[in-house]
Amino acid sequence: MLDLIRDAVETMVFSQNVVVDEEGNEQVEGFFVGTGNEMLTIVLMIFVILLIVFILGKYLWNNYLVEAVPGIKPLKSVTQFVAIWFVTQTLFTK
């Protein structure tokens, strides 16, 4: 999920410029293309998407996973789901 968001932000906000120095080495330089309003919009969109994912994740956990898998307890708050999501993203992403 975070990889998808990072890729979208990089393609919308940053552009790459290839610079060749005197020795013939290529260096890629990134620079900001958008305005402040575009950056604020992107940050708000990411926040809303993550909020929806967290609320939907807690709902699915409590209503489907608890019933389907024995030994799984219901979550009491969205923050518990956020912590579980963060740990799984940390352990199982590239």
PDB file as gemmi writes it, atoms N, CA and C in Angstrom:
CRYST1    1.000    1.000    1.000  90.00  90.00  90.00 P 1                      
ATOM      1  N   MET A   1       0.823  -1.192   0.000  1.00  0.00           N  
ATOM      2  CA  MET A   1       0.000   0.000   0.000  1.00  0.00           C  
ATOM      3  C   MET A   1       0.867   1.255   0.000  1.00  0.00           C  
ATOM      4  N   LEU A   2       1.868   1.259   0.889  1.00  0.00           N  
ATOM      5  CA  LEU A   2       2.735   2.429   0.936  1.00  0.00           C  
ATOM      6  C   LEU A   2       3.536   2.586  -0.347  1.00  0.00           C  
ATOM      7  N   ASP A   3       3.908   1.475  -0.961  1.00  0.00           N  
ATOM      8  CA  ASP A   3       4.640   1.545  -2.230  1.00  0.00           C  
ATOM      9  C   ASP A   3       3.777   2.183  -3.316  1.00  0.00           C  
ATOM     10  N   LEU A   4       2.507   1.830  -3.339  1.00  0.00           N  
ATOM     11  CA  LEU A   4       1.585   2.388  -4.315  1.00  0.00           C  
ATOM     12  C   LEU A   4       1.427   3.896  -4.128  1.00  0.00           C  
ATOM     13  N   ILE A   5       1.290   4.333  -2.887  1.00  0.00           N  
ATOM     14  CA  ILE A   5       1.155   5.762  -2.597  1.00  0.00           C  
ATOM     15  C   ILE A   5       2.438   6.497  -2.950  1.00  0.00           C  
ATOM     16  N   ARG A   6       3.591   5.926  -2.577  1.00  0.00           N  
ATOM     17  CA  ARG A   6       4.869   6.572  -2.884  1.00  0.00           C  
ATOM     18  C   ARG A   6       5.065   6.733  -4.392  1.00  0.00           C  
ATOM     19  N   ASP A   7       4.749   5.705  -5.162  1.00  0.00           N  
ATOM     20  CA  ASP A   7       4.893   5.783  -6.613  1.00  0.00           C  
ATOM     21  C   ASP A   7       3.984   6.854  -7.212  1.00  0.00           C  
ATOM     22  N   ALA A   8       2.751   6.939  -6.706  1.00  0.00           N  
ATOM     23  CA  ALA A   8       1.821   7.946  -7.217  1.00  0.00           C  
ATOM     24  C   ALA A   8       2.311   9.354  -6.909  1.00  0.00           C  
ATOM     25  N   VAL A   9       2.820   9.570  -5.700  1.00  0.00           N  
ATOM     26  CA  VAL A   9       3.319  10.900  -5.330  1.00  0.00           C  
ATOM     27  C   VAL A   9       4.540  11.256  -6.152  1.00  0.00           C  
ATOM     28  N   GLU A  10       5.432  10.306  -6.370  1.00  0.00           N  
ATOM     29  CA  GLU A  10       6.637  10.590  -7.149  1.00  0.00           C  
ATOM     30  C   GLU A  10       6.307  10.958  -8.589  1.00  0.00           C  
ATOM     31  N   THR A  11       5.318  10.297  -9.183  1.00  0.00           N  
ATOM     32  CA  THR A  11       4.991  10.607 -10.570  1.00  0.00           C  
ATOM     33  C   THR A  11       4.249  11.930 -10.693  1.00  0.00           C  
ATOM     34  N   MET A  12       3.474  12.304  -9.662  1.00  0.00           N  
ATOM     35  CA  MET A  12       2.712  13.558  -9.737  1.00  0.00           C  
ATOM     36  C   MET A  12       3.534  14.761  -9.338  1.00  0.00           C  
ATOM     37  N   VAL A  13       4.463  14.604  -8.402  1.00  0.00           N  
ATOM     38  CA  VAL A  13       5.113  15.754  -7.805  1.00  0.00           C  
ATOM     39  C   VAL A  13       6.524  15.975  -8.324  1.00  0.00           C  
ATOM     40  N   PHE A  14       7.268  14.924  -8.528  1.00  0.00           N  
ATOM     41  CA  PHE A  14       8.667  15.083  -8.876  1.00  0.00           C  
ATOM     42  C   PHE A  14       8.919  14.734 -10.338  1.00  0.00           C  
ATOM     43  N   SER A  15       9.877  15.410 -10.898  1.00  0.00           N  
ATOM     44  CA  SER A  15      10.324  15.118 -12.256  1.00  0.00           C  
ATOM     45  C   SER A  15      11.821  14.865 -12.185  1.00  0.00           C  
ATOM     46  N   GLN A  16      12.330  14.054 -13.084  1.00  0.00           N  
ATOM     47  CA  GLN A  16      13.747  13.750 -13.057  1.00  0.00           C  
ATOM     48  C   GLN A  16      14.463  14.469 -14.177  1.00  0.00           C  
ATOM     49  N   ASN A  17      15.629  14.951 -13.857  1.00  0.00           N  
ATOM     50  CA  ASN A  17      16.460  15.653 -14.805  1.00  0.00           C  
ATOM     51  C   ASN A  17      17.818  14.963 -14.813  1.00  0.00           C  
ATOM     52  N   VAL A  18      18.251  14.468 -15.971  1.00  0.00           N  
ATOM     53  CA  VAL A  18      19.543  13.791 -16.079  1.00  0.00           C  
ATOM     54  C   VAL A  18      20.587  14.822 -16.463  1.00  0.00           C  
ATOM     55  N   VAL A  19      21.630  14.916 -15.641  1.00  0.00           N  
ATOM     56  CA  VAL A  19      22.709  15.872 -15.867  1.00  0.00           C  
ATOM     57  C   VAL A  19      23.997  15.089 -16.093  1.00  0.00           C  
ATOM     58  N   VAL A  20      24.742  15.457 -17.124  1.00  0.00           N  
ATOM     59  CA  VAL A  20      26.028  14.825 -17.415  1.00  0.00           C  
ATOM     60  C   VAL A  20      27.129  15.811 -17.035  1.00  0.00           C  
ATOM     61  N   ASP A  21      28.042  15.364 -16.146  1.00  0.00           N  
ATOM     62  CA  ASP A  21      29.125  16.251 -15.731  1.00  0.00           C  
ATOM     63  C   ASP A  21      30.290  16.186 -16.720  1.00  0.00           C  
ATOM     64  N   GLU A  22      31.403  16.879 -16.394  1.00  0.00           N  
ATOM     65  CA  GLU A  22      32.540  16.965 -17.309  1.00  0.00           C  
ATOM     66  C   GLU A  22      33.173  15.608 -17.595  1.00  0.00           C  
ATOM     67  N   GLU A  23      33.079  14.677 -16.654  1.00  0.00           N  
ATOM     68  CA  GLU A  23      33.699  13.365 -16.820  1.00  0.00           C  
ATOM     69  C   GLU A  23      32.787  12.384 -17.542  1.00  0.00           C  
ATOM     70  N   GLY A  24      31.590  12.781 -17.883  1.00  0.00           N  
ATOM     71  CA  GLY A  24      30.667  11.928 -18.604  1.00  0.00           C  
ATOM     72  C   GLY A  24      29.763  11.090 -17.715  1.00  0.00           C  
ATOM     73  N   ASN A  25      29.804  11.338 -16.400  1.00  0.00           N  
ATOM     74  CA  ASN A  25      28.949  10.603 -15.474  1.00  0.00           C  
ATOM     75  C   ASN A  25      27.552  11.207 -15.466  1.00  0.00           C  
ATOM     76  N   GLU A  26      26.557  10.332 -15.530  1.00  0.00           N  
ATOM     77  CA  GLU A  26      25.178  10.805 -15.494  1.00  0.00           C  
ATOM     78  C   GLU A  26      24.686  10.854 -14.053  1.00  0.00           C  
ATOM     79  N   GLN A  27      24.036  11.952 -13.695  1.00  0.00           N  
ATOM     80  CA  GLN A  27      23.447  12.096 -12.373  1.00  0.00           C  
ATOM     81  C   GLN A  27      21.988  12.488 -12.550  1.00  0.00           C  
ATOM     82  N   VAL A  28      21.125  11.820 -11.791  1.00  0.00           N  
ATOM     83  CA  VAL A  28      19.698  12.106 -11.862  1.00  0.00           C  
ATOM     84  C   VAL A  28      19.352  13.061 -10.732  1.00  0.00           C  
ATOM     85  N   GLU A  29      18.770  14.185 -11.097  1.00  0.00           N  
ATOM     86  CA  GLU A  29      18.354  15.163 -10.103  1.00  0.00           C  
ATOM     87  C   GLU A  29      16.845  15.280 -10.148  1.00  0.00           C  
ATOM     88  N   GLY A  30      16.204  15.244  -8.984  1.00  0.00           N  
ATOM     89  CA  GLY A  30      14.764  15.420  -8.909  1.00  0.00           C  
ATOM     90  C   GLY A  30      14.443  16.825  -8.428  1.00  0.00           C  
ATOM     91  N   PHE A  31      13.363  17.376  -8.928  1.00  0.00           N  
ATOM     92  CA  PHE A  31      12.962  18.705  -8.480  1.00  0.00           C  
ATOM     93  C   PHE A  31      11.449  18.771  -8.420  1.00  0.00           C  
ATOM     94  N   PHE A  32      10.968  19.656  -7.586  1.00  0.00           N  
ATOM     95  CA  PHE A  32       9.534  19.788  -7.352  1.00  0.00           C  
ATOM     96  C   PHE A  32       8.879  20.504  -8.522  1.00  0.00           C  
ATOM     97  N   VAL A  33       7.791  19.923  -9.030  1.00  0.00           N  
ATOM     98  CA  VAL A  33       7.108  20.484 -10.185  1.00  0.00           C  
ATOM     99  C   VAL A  33       5.835  21.221  -9.795  1.00  0.00           C  
ATOM    100  N   GLY A  34       5.117  20.724  -8.799  1.00  0.00           N  
ATOM    101  CA  GLY A  34       3.804  21.256  -8.451  1.00  0.00           C  
ATOM    102  C   GLY A  34       3.867  22.479  -7.569  1.00  0.00           C  
ATOM    103  N   THR A  35       2.677  23.017  -7.298  1.00  0.00           N  
ATOM    104  CA  THR A  35       2.560  24.168  -6.407  1.00  0.00           C  
ATOM    105  C   THR A  35       2.261  23.681  -5.005  1.00  0.00           C  
ATOM    106  N   GLY A  36       2.193  24.611  -4.054  1.00  0.00           N  
ATOM    107  CA  GLY A  36       1.881  24.267  -2.679  1.00  0.00           C  
ATOM    108  C   GLY A  36       0.487  23.681  -2.539  1.00  0.00           C  
ATOM    109  N   ASN A  37      -0.472  24.184  -3.335  1.00  0.00           N  
ATOM    110  CA  ASN A  37      -1.832  23.662  -3.274  1.00  0.00           C  
ATOM    111  C   ASN A  37      -1.894  22.211  -3.750  1.00  0.00           C  
ATOM    112  N   GLU A  38      -1.117  21.874  -4.764  1.00  0.00           N  
ATOM    113  CA  GLU A  38      -1.088  20.499  -5.255  1.00  0.00           C  
ATOM    114  C   GLU A  38      -0.514  19.563  -4.204  1.00  0.00           C  
ATOM    115  N   MET A  39       0.523  19.996  -3.515  1.00  0.00           N  
ATOM    116  CA  MET A  39       1.126  19.167  -2.479  1.00  0.00           C  
ATOM    117  C   MET A  39       0.150  18.964  -1.323  1.00  0.00           C  
ATOM    118  N   LEU A  40      -0.555  20.002  -0.925  1.00  0.00           N  
ATOM    119  CA  LEU A  40      -1.551  19.897   0.142  1.00  0.00           C  
ATOM    120  C   LEU A  40      -2.666  18.944  -0.267  1.00  0.00           C  
ATOM    121  N   THR A  41      -3.100  19.019  -1.513  1.00  0.00           N  
ATOM    122  CA  THR A  41      -4.136  18.124  -2.012  1.00  0.00           C  
ATOM    123  C   THR A  41      -3.668  16.672  -1.969  1.00  0.00           C  
ATOM    124  N   ILE A  42      -2.439  16.424  -2.366  1.00  0.00           N  
ATOM    125  CA  ILE A  42      -1.893  15.066  -2.353  1.00  0.00           C  
ATOM    126  C   ILE A  42      -1.822  14.531  -0.926  1.00  0.00           C  
ATOM    127  N   VAL A  43      -1.349  15.347   0.005  1.00  0.00           N  
ATOM    128  CA  VAL A  43      -1.253  14.911   1.397  1.00  0.00           C  
ATOM    129  C   VAL A  43      -2.638  14.617   1.966  1.00  0.00           C  
ATOM    130  N   LEU A  44      -3.613  15.462   1.680  1.00  0.00           N  
ATOM    131  CA  LEU A  44      -4.974  15.223   2.158  1.00  0.00           C  
ATOM    132  C   LEU A  44      -5.582  13.970   1.536  1.00  0.00           C  
ATOM    133  N   MET A  45      -5.329  13.732   0.257  1.00  0.00           N  
ATOM    134  CA  MET A  45      -5.834  12.521  -0.395  1.00  0.00           C  
ATOM    135  C   MET A  45      -5.235  11.271   0.243  1.00  0.00           C  
ATOM    136  N   ILE A  46      -3.948  11.296   0.523  1.00  0.00           N  
ATOM    137  CA  ILE A  46      -3.300  10.159   1.174  1.00  0.00           C  
ATOM    138  C   ILE A  46      -3.901   9.926   2.552  1.00  0.00           C  
ATOM    139  N   PHE A  47      -4.108  10.997   3.303  1.00  0.00           N  
ATOM    140  CA  PHE A  47      -4.695  10.887   4.642  1.00  0.00           C  
ATOM    141  C   PHE A  47      -6.094  10.285   4.580  1.00  0.00           C  
ATOM    142  N   VAL A  48      -6.923  10.742   3.663  1.00  0.00           N  
ATOM    143  CA  VAL A  48      -8.291  10.225   3.537  1.00  0.00           C  
ATOM    144  C   VAL A  48      -8.279   8.760   3.114  1.00  0.00           C  
ATOM    145  N   ILE A  49      -7.414   8.400   2.171  1.00  0.00           N  
ATOM    146  CA  ILE A  49      -7.336   7.007   1.715  1.00  0.00           C  
ATOM    147  C   ILE A  49      -6.906   6.094   2.858  1.00  0.00           C  
ATOM    148  N   LEU A  50      -5.892   6.500   3.616  1.00  0.00           N  
ATOM    149  CA  LEU A  50      -5.441   5.677   4.738  1.00  0.00           C  
ATOM    150  C   LEU A  50      -6.510   5.580   5.814  1.00  0.00           C  
ATOM    151  N   LEU A  51      -7.231   6.657   6.072  1.00  0.00           N  
ATOM    152  CA  LEU A  51      -8.306   6.627   7.064  1.00  0.00           C  
ATOM    153  C   LEU A  51      -9.393   5.640   6.655  1.00  0.00           C  
ATOM    154  N   ILE A  52      -9.764   5.650   5.390  1.00  0.00           N  
ATOM    155  CA  ILE A  52     -10.773   4.707   4.890  1.00  0.00           C  
ATOM    156  C   ILE A  52     -10.261   3.272   5.003  1.00  0.00           C  
ATOM    157  N   VAL A  53      -9.000   3.040   4.655  1.00  0.00           N  
ATOM    158  CA  VAL A  53      -8.421   1.695   4.747  1.00  0.00           C  
ATOM    159  C   VAL A  53      -8.423   1.210   6.189  1.00  0.00           C  
ATOM    160  N   PHE A  54      -8.084   2.077   7.129  1.00  0.00           N  
ATOM    161  CA  PHE A  54      -8.025   1.668   8.530  1.00  0.00           C  
ATOM    162  C   PHE A  54      -9.416   1.363   9.093  1.00  0.00           C  
ATOM    163  N   ILE A  55     -10.382   2.189   8.785  1.00  0.00           N  
ATOM    164  CA  ILE A  55     -11.739   1.941   9.280  1.00  0.00           C  
ATOM    165  C   ILE A  55     -12.325   0.697   8.632  1.00  0.00           C  
ATOM    166  N   LEU A  56     -12.145   0.550   7.335  1.00  0.00           N  
ATOM    167  CA  LEU A  56     -12.634  -0.636   6.635  1.00  0.00           C  
ATOM    168  C   LEU A  56     -11.915  -1.896   7.131  1.00  0.00           C  
ATOM    169  N   GLY A  57     -10.627  -1.795   7.404  1.00  0.00           N  
ATOM    170  CA  GLY A  57      -9.865  -2.927   7.905  1.00  0.00           C  
ATOM    171  C   GLY A  57     -10.359  -3.392   9.265  1.00  0.00           C  
ATOM    172  N   LYS A  58     -10.654  -2.451  10.157  1.00  0.00           N  
ATOM    173  CA  LYS A  58     -11.198  -2.826  11.469  1.00  0.00           C  
ATOM    174  C   LYS A  58     -12.551  -3.490  11.318  1.00  0.00           C  
ATOM    175  N   TYR A  59     -13.385  -2.978  10.447  1.00  0.00           N  
ATOM    176  CA  TYR A  59     -14.707  -3.557  10.213  1.00  0.00           C  
ATOM    177  C   TYR A  59     -14.590  -4.989   9.691  1.00  0.00           C  
ATOM    178  N   LEU A  60     -13.735  -5.180   8.689  1.00  0.00           N  
ATOM    179  CA  LEU A  60     -13.566  -6.516   8.117  1.00  0.00           C  
ATOM    180  C   LEU A  60     -12.952  -7.485   9.132  1.00  0.00           C  
ATOM    181  N   TRP A  61     -12.013  -7.003   9.922  1.00  0.00           N  
ATOM    182  CA  TRP A  61     -11.392  -7.837  10.950  1.00  0.00           C  
ATOM    183  C   TRP A  61     -12.449  -8.334  11.933  1.00  0.00           C  
ATOM    184  N   ASN A  62     -13.239  -7.394  12.467  1.00  0.00           N  
ATOM    185  CA  ASN A  62     -14.215  -7.757  13.498  1.00  0.00           C  
ATOM    186  C   ASN A  62     -15.379  -8.577  12.958  1.00  0.00           C  
ATOM    187  N   ASN A  63     -15.804  -8.343  11.740  1.00  0.00           N  
ATOM    188  CA  ASN A  63     -16.993  -9.011  11.230  1.00  0.00           C  
ATOM    189  C   ASN A  63     -16.719 -10.280  10.437  1.00  0.00           C  
ATOM    190  N   TYR A  64     -15.531 -10.440   9.894  1.00  0.00           N  
ATOM    191  CA  TYR A  64     -15.261 -11.613   9.069  1.00  0.00           C  
ATOM    192  C   TYR A  64     -14.108 -12.461   9.594  1.00  0.00           C  
ATOM    193  N   LEU A  65     -12.997 -11.855   9.935  1.00  0.00           N  
ATOM    194  CA  LEU A  65     -11.832 -12.624  10.360  1.00  0.00           C  
ATOM    195  C   LEU A  65     -12.071 -13.298  11.712  1.00  0.00           C  
ATOM    196  N   VAL A  66     -12.721 -12.600  12.633  1.00  0.00           N  
ATOM    197  CA  VAL A  66     -12.995 -13.171  13.957  1.00  0.00           C  
ATOM    198  C   VAL A  66     -13.888 -14.399  13.835  1.00  0.00           C  
ATOM    199  N   GLU A  67     -14.856 -14.353  12.944  1.00  0.00           N  
ATOM    200  CA  GLU A  67     -15.763 -15.488  12.761  1.00  0.00           C  
ATOM    201  C   GLU A  67     -15.103 -16.640  12.003  1.00  0.00           C  
ATOM    202  N   ALA A  68     -14.189 -16.333  11.092  1.00  0.00           N  
ATOM    203  CA  ALA A  68     -13.620 -17.366  10.224  1.00  0.00           C  
ATOM    204  C   ALA A  68     -12.419 -18.081  10.836  1.00  0.00           C  
ATOM    205  N   VAL A  69     -11.644 -17.403  11.654  1.00  0.00           N  
ATOM    206  CA  VAL A  69     -10.414 -17.981  12.195  1.00  0.00           C  
ATOM    207  C   VAL A  69     -10.539 -18.103  13.713  1.00  0.00           C  
ATOM    208  N   PRO A  70     -10.487 -19.325  14.241  1.00  0.00           N  
ATOM    209  CA  PRO A  70     -10.569 -19.467  15.690  1.00  0.00           C  
ATOM    210  C   PRO A  70      -9.316 -18.898  16.371  1.00  0.00           C  
ATOM    211  N   GLY A  71      -9.507 -18.281  17.508  1.00  0.00           N  
ATOM    212  CA  GLY A  71      -8.389 -17.723  18.260  1.00  0.00           C  
ATOM    213  C   GLY A  71      -8.129 -16.260  17.979  1.00  0.00           C  
ATOM    214  N   ILE A  72      -8.756 -15.688  16.976  1.00  0.00           N  
ATOM    215  CA  ILE A  72      -8.601 -14.266  16.663  1.00  0.00           C  
ATOM    216  C   ILE A  72      -9.637 -13.488  17.473  1.00  0.00           C  
ATOM    217  N   LYS A  73      -9.173 -12.469  18.181  1.00  0.00           N  
ATOM    218  CA  LYS A  73     -10.079 -11.661  19.000  1.00  0.00           C  
ATOM    219  C   LYS A  73     -10.461 -10.392  18.251  1.00  0.00           C  
ATOM    220  N   PRO A  74     -11.632  -9.815  18.553  1.00  0.00           N  
ATOM    221  CA  PRO A  74     -12.034  -8.562  17.914  1.00  0.00           C  
ATOM    222  C   PRO A  74     -11.150  -7.397  18.360  1.00  0.00           C  
ATOM    223  N   LEU A  75     -11.019  -6.435  17.479  1.00  0.00           N  
ATOM    224  CA  LEU A  75     -10.257  -5.229  17.796  1.00  0.00           C  
ATOM    225  C   LEU A  75     -11.157  -4.247  18.539  1.00  0.00           C  
ATOM    226  N   LYS A  76     -10.567  -3.540  19.501  1.00  0.00           N  
ATOM    227  CA  LYS A  76     -11.337  -2.564  20.275  1.00  0.00           C  
ATOM    228  C   LYS A  76     -11.296  -1.173  19.648  1.00  0.00           C  
ATOM    229  N   SER A  77     -10.243  -0.882  18.900  1.00  0.00           N  
ATOM    230  CA  SER A  77     -10.124   0.453  18.308  1.00  0.00           C  
ATOM    231  C   SER A  77      -9.401   0.371  16.969  1.00  0.00           C  
ATOM    232  N   VAL A  78      -9.482   1.449  16.232  1.00  0.00           N  
ATOM    233  CA  VAL A  78      -8.803   1.533  14.934  1.00  0.00           C  
ATOM    234  C   VAL A  78      -7.293   1.560  15.140  1.00  0.00           C  
ATOM    235  N   THR A  79      -6.838   2.096  16.267  1.00  0.00           N  
ATOM    236  CA  THR A  79      -5.393   2.164  16.498  1.00  0.00           C  
ATOM    237  C   THR A  79      -4.769   0.778  16.608  1.00  0.00           C  
ATOM    238  N   GLN A  80      -5.508  -0.197  17.105  1.00  0.00           N  
ATOM    239  CA  GLN A  80      -4.987  -1.561  17.118  1.00  0.00           C  
ATOM    240  C   GLN A  80      -4.793  -2.072  15.691  1.00  0.00           C  
ATOM    241  N   PHE A  81      -5.734  -1.775  14.810  1.00  0.00           N  
ATOM    242  CA  PHE A  81      -5.581  -2.189  13.419  1.00  0.00           C  
ATOM    243  C   PHE A  81      -4.419  -1.452  12.758  1.00  0.00           C  
ATOM    244  N   VAL A  82      -4.246  -0.175  13.069  1.00  0.00           N  
ATOM    245  CA  VAL A  82      -3.131   0.596  12.505  1.00  0.00           C  
ATOM    246  C   VAL A  82      -1.806  -0.031  12.923  1.00  0.00           C  
ATOM    247  N   ALA A  83      -1.696  -0.429  14.189  1.00  0.00           N  
ATOM    248  CA  ALA A  83      -0.458  -1.045  14.668  1.00  0.00           C  
ATOM    249  C   ALA A  83      -0.201  -2.373  13.960  1.00  0.00           C  
ATOM    250  N   ILE A  84      -1.232  -3.201  13.807  1.00  0.00           N  
ATOM    251  CA  ILE A  84      -1.082  -4.479  13.114  1.00  0.00           C  
ATOM    252  C   ILE A  84      -0.718  -4.248  11.650  1.00  0.00           C  
ATOM    253  N   TRP A  85      -1.357  -3.288  11.020  1.00  0.00           N  
ATOM    254  CA  TRP A  85      -1.073  -2.965   9.625  1.00  0.00           C  
ATOM    255  C   TRP A  85       0.375  -2.490   9.459  1.00  0.00           C  
ATOM    256  N   PHE A  86       0.834  -1.645  10.381  1.00  0.00           N  
ATOM    257  CA  PHE A  86       2.198  -1.125  10.312  1.00  0.00           C  
ATOM    258  C   PHE A  86       3.218  -2.259  10.449  1.00  0.00           C  
ATOM    259  N   VAL A  87       2.981  -3.160  11.380  1.00  0.00           N  
ATOM    260  CA  VAL A  87       3.909  -4.278  11.572  1.00  0.00           C  
ATOM    261  C   VAL A  87       3.951  -5.170  10.330  1.00  0.00           C  
ATOM    262  N   THR A  88       2.785  -5.479   9.758  1.00  0.00           N  
ATOM    263  CA  THR A  88       2.778  -6.332   8.568  1.00  0.00           C  
ATOM    264  C   THR A  88       3.428  -5.630   7.376  1.00  0.00           C  
ATOM    265  N   GLN A  89       3.215  -4.332   7.233  1.00  0.00           N  
ATOM    266  CA  GLN A  89       3.865  -3.601   6.144  1.00  0.00           C  
ATOM    267  C   GLN A  89       5.375  -3.575   6.330  1.00  0.00           C  
ATOM    268  N   THR A  90       5.818  -3.455   7.564  1.00  0.00           N  
ATOM    269  CA  THR A  90       7.252  -3.435   7.838  1.00  0.00           C  
ATOM    270  C   THR A  90       7.893  -4.792   7.578  1.00  0.00           C  
ATOM    271  N   LEU A  91       7.200  -5.849   7.967  1.00  0.00           N  
ATOM    272  CA  LEU A  91       7.788  -7.179   7.839  1.00  0.00           C  
ATOM    273  C   LEU A  91       7.701  -7.763   6.430  1.00  0.00           C  
ATOM    274  N   PHE A  92       6.648  -7.456   5.707  1.00  0.00           N  
ATOM    275  CA  PHE A  92       6.374  -8.185   4.463  1.00  0.00           C  
ATOM    276  C   PHE A  92       6.456  -7.343   3.198  1.00  0.00           C  
ATOM    277  N   THR A  93       7.068  -6.181   3.221  1.00  0.00           N  
ATOM    278  CA  THR A  93       7.257  -5.412   1.986  1.00  0.00           C  
ATOM    279  C   THR A  93       8.731  -5.447   1.595  1.00  0.00           C  
ATOM    280  N   LYS A  94       8.991  -5.051   0.370  1.00  0.00           N  
ATOM    281  CA  LYS A  94      10.369  -5.086  -0.156  1.00  0.00           C  
ATOM    282  C   LYS A  94      11.274  -4.159   0.604  1.00  0.00           C  
TER     283      LYS A  94                                                      
END                                                                             
